[in-house]
Amino acid sequence: MQEDPWHCSQKNKSCSSGISSSVNFHEDSNVPWWNGNNDGVEARSLEDSGQNVRVVVAVYCVLFSVAAVGNLSVFITLLRARHRKSRISLLMSHLAAADLIVTFVMIPLEVAWRVTTKWLAGNFACKLFLFLRAFGLYLSSNVLVCISLDRYFAIIYPLKLSDARRRGKLMLLFAWLNSLMCAYPQVRNSAVYLSQIPIF
């Protein structure tokens, strides 16, 4: 049986880089990338990591473009139709606002973090952006729950329209408050969190 080239033994060596903690390998001339020294492994690891970063950044940029155009168009359309504002349009406008927070805070933050690999904006901005990053995700999820509950009550109690708008506003208020409370720990733990984010 052929020995596994990645098997750890006494003959194994390790190569560490600034990206991953260590890469274990076995000296085997049959491995295509092996060039007889540690430089080949480190260069290969750095090259692969750089390629991964480029792919992730490209995907985030595409998502940012699609989300920005879609959510901005929905939000502006709902604002222009304020004279015929319904309960559904109110819920949808809050969902669009939450998605805009995710689009213009979370995605640029992720792109900047992967490009620079370190935080350059100071402690206050760190706390603020990590709070908004978590807050946008929580708010978007909570508003989706509010829309689901509103549709549920509309089917179960179709004739109680007078209570529906008040119930919708209360659910939205709870969604915003719950999102604030859930995102608040990011303000206290931001320094520890940044040191543990996997870059690649």
VEXZA-341937 format. One line per field, with one value per residue (C-alpha): residue in three letters; x, y, z. Coordinates in steps of 0.001 Angstrom, whole numbers. Layout:
# VEXZA-341937
residuo (ALA:...)
east (X:...)
north (Y:...)
up (Z:...)
//
This chain:
# VEXZA-341937
residuo (MET:GLN:GLU:ASP:PRO:TRP:HIS:CYS:SER:GLN:LYS:ASN:LYS:SER:CYS:SER:SER:GLY:ILE:SER:SER:SER:VAL:ASN:PHE:HIS:GLU:ASP:SER:ASN:VAL:PRO:TRP:TRP:ASN:GLY:ASN:ASN:ASP:GLY:VAL:GLU:ALA:ARG:SER:LEU:GLU:ASP:SER:GLY:GLN:ASN:VAL:ARG:VAL:VAL:VAL:ALA:VAL:TYR:CYS:VAL:LEU:PHE:SER:VAL:ALA:ALA:VAL:GLY:ASN:LEU:SER:VAL:PHE:ILE:THR:LEU:LEU:ARG:ALA:ARG:HIS:ARG:LYS:SER:ARG:ILE:SER:LEU:LEU:MET:SER:HIS:LEU:ALA:ALA:ALA:ASP:LEU:ILE:VAL:THR:PHE:VAL:MET:ILE:PRO:LEU:GLU:VAL:ALA:TRP:ARG:VAL:THR:THR:LYS:TRP:LEU:ALA:GLY:ASN:PHE:ALA:CYS:LYS:LEU:PHE:LEU:PHE:LEU:ARG:ALA:PHE:GLY:LEU:TYR:LEU:SER:SER:ASN:VAL:LEU:VAL:CYS:ILE:SER:LEU:ASP:ARG:TYR:PHE:ALA:ILE:ILE:TYR:PRO:LEU:LYS:LEU:SER:ASP:ALA:ARG:ARG:ARG:GLY:LYS:LEU:MET:LEU:LEU:PHE:ALA:TRP:LEU:ASN:SER:LEU:MET:CYS:ALA:TYR:PRO:GLN:VAL:ARG:ASN:SER:ALA:VAL:TYR:LEU:SER:GLN:ILE:PRO:ILE:PHE)
east (0:1383:2058:-221:1880:55:623:2393:5591:8995:10230:7517:8245:5946:5760:4049:2883:1067:-2214:-2501:-950:888:947:2161:3688:5775:8933:7954:9358:6225:4094:3789:4406:7310:10552:12762:12470:9909:9563:7351:4760:4615:4364:1598:-331:-32:-1061:-4138:-5133:-4783:-6935:-9605:-9641:-10111:-13028:-14702:-14283:-15679:-18728:-19320:-19090:-21693:-23974:-23521:-24525:-27619:-28726:-28158:-30137:-32961:-33449:-33039:-35641:-38095:-37501:-37904:-41059:-42609:-41726:-43374:-46563:-47057:-50509:-51816:-49699:-50971:-49911:-47962:-46112:-45175:-43717:-41952:-40415:-38953:-37606:-36020:-34452:-32997:-31618:-30075:-28232:-26878:-25992:-24209:-22626:-22001:-20865:-18377:-17083:-16464:-14736:-12519:-11624:-10535:-8575:-6684:-6634:-6527:-8694:-7605:-10534:-10041:-11906:-15076:-15635:-14939:-17701:-20119:-19709:-19788:-22955:-24575:-23366:-25156:-28117:-28906:-28941:-31103:-33515:-33908:-34709:-37108:-39023:-39390:-40915:-43276:-44393:-44996:-47037:-49007:-49926:-50852:-53210:-54676:-55670:-56903:-58719:-59569:-62286:-60316:-58741:-58939:-56507:-54200:-52400:-51897:-50620:-48254:-46782:-46321:-44568:-42250:-41471:-40633:-38475:-36407:-36017:-35140:-32542:-30982:-30733:-29295:-26705:-25616:-23070:-21048:-20226:-18583:-16903:-15751:-12015:-12097:-14309:-11996:-9044:-10943:-12386:-11092:-9685:-9469)
north (0:3398:5743:8769:11831:13931:11429:12936:11171:12002:12849:15449:19137:22108:25393:28340:31512:34658:33198:29708:28499:25534:23248:19714:17796:14746:14909:12915:13509:11966:14915:17255:20499:19270:21076:19813:22784:24608:27605:25766:24873:28377:29959:27539:28312:32070:31770:29674:32019:35062:33382:32610:36236:37464:35090:36079:39800:39373:37512:40175:42930:41192:40719:44371:45565:43364:44112:47858:48205:45917:47255:50915:50584:48878:51434:54443:52955:52428:55984:57435:55472:56862:58250:54682:53116:49749:47431:45291:48273:49327:45904:45817:49259:48105:44961:47058:49356:46361:44931:48311:48254:44819:45980:49217:48162:44425:43790:46710:45742:42171:43317:45808:43238:40661:43187:44835:41813:44266:46952:50514:52664:52709:51287:53416:52587:48941:48846:50855:48826:45455:46542:47640:44456:42261:44634:44560:40762:40478:43159:41600:38207:39688:41700:38558:36882:39862:39517:35797:36410:39161:36785:34120:36437:37730:34152:33120:36413:37960:40293:41901:44606:47252:45347:44286:47616:48148:44596:45143:48276:46460:43563:45986:47779:44449:43499:46691:46436:42750:43426:46196:43930:41018:43218:45056:42392:43197:46587:44964:42017:43682:43588:39865:39168:40897:38872:35616:36322:33806:35884:33105)
up (0:-933:1925:2185:1219:3841:6632:9646:10640:11994:8507:7997:8049:8457:6621:8189:6474:7489:6295:7714:10920:9404:6413:7016:4123:3408:1325:-1712:-5190:-6726:-5588:-8628:-6764:-4691:-5592:-2791:-423:1689:-635:-3108:-474:943:-2497:-3466:-271:-765:-4412:-3581:-775:-3017:-5659:-3045:-1933:-5493:-6033:-2768:-3476:-7002:-5688:-3034:-5671:-7840:-4834:-3876:-7346:-7544:-3960:-4264:-7499:-6363:-2842:-3803:-6555:-4183:-1417:-3738:-5283:-1861:-792:-3898:-3202:311:-532:-972:1723:2896:5652:3208:1751:5285:5995:2635:3171:6503:4822:2069:4694:6534:3303:2446:5777:4886:1368:2236:5539:5638:2055:1844:5290:4161:974:2820:5464:2886:828:3702:6109:9027:10580:9794:10970:14742:17716:17493:13822:14613:17209:15049:11859:13585:15398:12112:10426:12939:13287:9566:9446:12563:11344:7910:9456:12016:9416:7312:10381:10757:7130:7633:10784:9067:6223:8765:10661:7370:6455:9911:10699:7313:8664:11497:9362:12064:14284:11468:10971:14702:15040:12104:13706:17019:15296:13485:16746:18360:15352:15631:19419:19275:16573:18658:21696:19720:17983:21143:22261:19109:20641:23663:21934:18721:19491:20304:17297:14832:16026:15341:11868:9314:6473:3868)
//
